[in-house]
Amino acid sequence: MLKMKEYLIILLCSYLACTWCLQEQLNERKIGSRIIGGQAARAGQFTYSAAITVQTSNGRFFCGGTLLNQEWILTAGQCVDGAELFTIQLGSNTLEGDDPYRVKVSSSEYVVHPDYNSLTLENDIGLIKLRMPVEYSQYLNQIGLLATSYNVSFSSFVATGWGQTSDEDSGLSNDLMWVNVVPLSNEECKLFYGNQIGVNTICVGGYYNEGSCYGDTGSALVQDIGKYKIHIGIASFISGNGCESTDPSGYTRTFPYRDWIRNFTGV
């Protein structure tokens, strides 16, 4: 029988080997740039993207979101829980500066999933209802479709957001950034986060340290199929090791909540 010390050494070596194999898989699939220092979106490239400033009784913070139709925005539960006011920008890739296509709206009406857990981030999904419908344009339009299955049939997704562009710089990016990322199995993601990863979570990684950062929470993860973009997940959490670590990012899967979303929005 192995002594406890020998057993722990074997267990640690197995974990490191699995982590190395996962990183090798990501390295072999060199796709795109990262949101951190990555590619700025073209005008009209992600017409559904919403920039959301959230006001609470304790202060303000920033989130991303997705326009579902002319009246509803999909975001993370942590972005709406306890909110008093939302200031939302649509139709523009930039947060500041002149843009004739930028539309600013505000709202105080939201819905958070009844089983949202702020400690574990289970059911991290929420909705914001706009005070009046927005008008669509070439630069402002709803997401094409919501995911229809748990199955991940594509080898890469697109993540977007205005979040931090490095661990050192705590400011938001003025430009909407995007990156191609690789989906991981939940078993692979549990190597990093343990039992926090449930069936309604999807993890993604990039080439080395590509992925989401602070301020990207609530933003969309999509399958890009030509003119159609399918909403796969909502940015939920990143590693405590920082945005520029090689650890994967966690998203709330869209598919399990389709009926809940439809009950409120009709989408």
KOLVEX-937915 format. One record per residue (C-alpha): x, y, z. Coordinates in steps of 0.02 Angstrom, whole numbers, padded with zeros to 5 digits, always signed. Layout:
N
XYZ ...
END
This chain:
267
+00000+00000+00000 +00066+00172-00046 +00107+00292+00093 +00004+00452+00100 +00152+00561+00044 +00184+00451-00109 -00002+00453-00153 -00009+00643-00147 +00144+00657-00259 +00065+00541-00388 -00099+00640-00380 -00008+00805-00406 +00090+00739-00554 -00070+00674-00635 -00152+00844-00616 -00003+00936-00691 +00003+00813-00836 -00182+00839-00873 -00162+01028-00865 -00012+01019-00983 -00112+00913-01106 -00255+01040-01103 -00135+01183-01138 -00057+01085-01281 -00231+01064-01358 -00258+01253-01350 -00084+01288-01420 -00115+01176-01570 -00271+01276-01616 -00202+01451-01642 -00357+01552-01675 -00379+01739-01678 -00323+01869-01552 -00376+01897-01374 -00494+02027-01301 -00345+02078-01195 -00246+02172-01327 -00352+02091-01462 -00448+02147-01613 -00565+02295-01615 -00735+02260-01691 -00786+02337-01857 -00936+02453-01863 -01091+02343-01875 -00997+02182-01838 -01087+02146-01674 -01248+02245-01686 -01325+02158-01534 -01190+02212-01409 -01248+02318-01262 -01134+02420-01147 -01216+02430-00976 -01172+02543-00829 -01256+02475-00673 -01300+02590-00527 -01327+02510-00356 -01344+02580-00181 -01157+02548-00158 -01089+02623-00319 -01073+02587-00505 -00997+02451-00611 -00994+02397-00794 -01064+02245-00885 -01098+02188-01061 -01261+02122-01131 -01352+02060-01285 -01503+02138-01369 -01636+02002-01386 -01770+02109-01466 -01822+02291-01466 -01864+02290-01280 -01756+02160-01191 -01571+02137-01152 -01494+01974-01093 -01351+01984-00968 -01280+01900-00813 -01378+01884-00652 -01237+01971-00557 -01260+02121-00672 -01442+02150-00622 -01455+02082-00444 -01488+02231-00329 -01475+02360-00469 -01565+02527-00456 -01531+02599-00629 -01455+02543-00794 -01379+02663-00921 -01361+02570-01085 -01272+02608-01248 -01320+02519-01409 -01271+02534-01591 -01092+02588-01561 -00926+02498-01540 -00854+02638-01434 -00898+02694-01259 -00843+02875-01283 -00817+02995-01428 -00930+03052-01568 -01036+02917-01649 -01198+02965-01738 -01260+02785-01725 -01246+02771-01535 -01412+02753-01445 -01421+02786-01258 -01564+02719-01154 -01598+02692-00969 -01702+02572-00868 -01734+02516-00691 -01836+02360-00733 -01750+02192-00728 -01777+02007-00696 -01649+01897-00611 -01664+01708-00618 -01756+01648-00461 -01619+01520-00424 -01472+01638-00451 -01339+01611-00318 -01220+01757-00295 -01094+01648-00201 -01080+01503-00323 -01139+01599-00480 -01261+01459-00520 -01400+01517-00639 -01302+01676-00674 -01427+01751-00795 -01536+01906-00797 -01642+02016-00909 -01663+02204-00925 -01822+02278-00998 -01803+02444-01089 -01927+02583-01055 -01973+02594-01239 -01928+02495-01395 -01769+02542-01489 -01764+02563-01677 -01658+02443-01777 -01525+02503-01898 -01373+02440-01991 -01276+02458-01828 -01408+02409-01701 -01502+02244-01711 -01549+02093-01609 -01449+01932-01593 -01498+01807-01726 -01538+01649-01627 -01523+01568-01456 -01435+01400-01436 -01551+01251-01460 -01445+01114-01381 -01316+01074-01248 -01208+01000-01388 -01058+01102-01443 -01038+01063-01627 -00916+01202-01672 -00729+01201-01637 -00725+01387-01593 -00837+01528-01533 -00825+01718-01531 -00816+01814-01367 -00839+02003-01359 -00830+02140-01229 -00768+02310-01172 -00677+02238-01021 -00500+02269-00961 -00362+02241-01089 -00230+02188-00961 -00212+02143-00778 -00113+02303-00747 -00237+02423-00827 -00402+02425-00730 -00488+02538-00857 -00615+02479-00984 -00574+02469-01168 -00653+02612-01265 -00671+02494-01414 -00775+02336-01419 -00651+02192-01433 -00674+02015-01496 -00581+01850-01494 -00600+01672-01555 -00600+01546-01413 -00603+01357-01398 -00739+01265-01298 -00679+01146-01163 -00769+00997-01090 -00835+01018-00913 -00716+00880-00858 -00568+00982-00922 -00633+01141-00840 -00652+01054-00672 -00463+01034-00669 -00458+01221-00638 -00619+01259-00544 -00677+01096-00466 -00861+01068-00430 -00905+01249-00468 -00924+01187-00647 -01098+01117-00674 -01197+01059-00824 -01259+01237-00858 -01082+01307-00871 -00974+01311-01027 -00788+01352-01017 -00680+01421-01155 -00495+01454-01178 -00387+01543-01305 -00209+01536-01368 -00106+01564-01211 -00197+01702-01115 -00339+01748-01231 -00512+01769-01159 -00624+01882-01056 -00577+02002-00916 -00657+02115-00785 -00795+02216-00867 -00840+02080-00992 -00965+02000-00873 -01135+01980-00956 -01065+01990-01133 -01107+01860-01265 -01020+01702-01322 -01081+01661-01497 -01067+01540-01642 -01036+01643-01798 -01120+01562-01948 -01107+01687-02088 -01244+01816-02066 -01316+01719-01918 -01245+01730-01742 -01308+01604-01615 -01302+01653-01431 -01213+01512-01337 -01167+01586-01169 -01157+01735-01049 -00988+01788-00977 -00993+01740-00793 -00821+01720-00713 -00633+01721-00741 -00489+01645-00646 -00428+01721-00484 -00255+01707-00562 -00295+01855-00674 -00355+01889-00850 -00186+01854-00926 -00168+01682-00850 -00194+01527-00958 -00346+01476-00856 -00512+01461-00950 -00658+01582-00935 -00831+01526-00876 -00996+01563-00961 -01177+01524-00917 -01251+01415-01055 -01396+01495-01146 -01489+01337-01195 -01553+01279-01024 -01639+01447-00999 -01727+01463-01167 -01901+01436-01092 -01867+01556-00949 -01807+01690-01072 -01957+01661-01185 -02081+01678-01042 -02027+01858-01015 -01969+01917-01186 -02062+01811-01313 -01896+01769-01399 
END
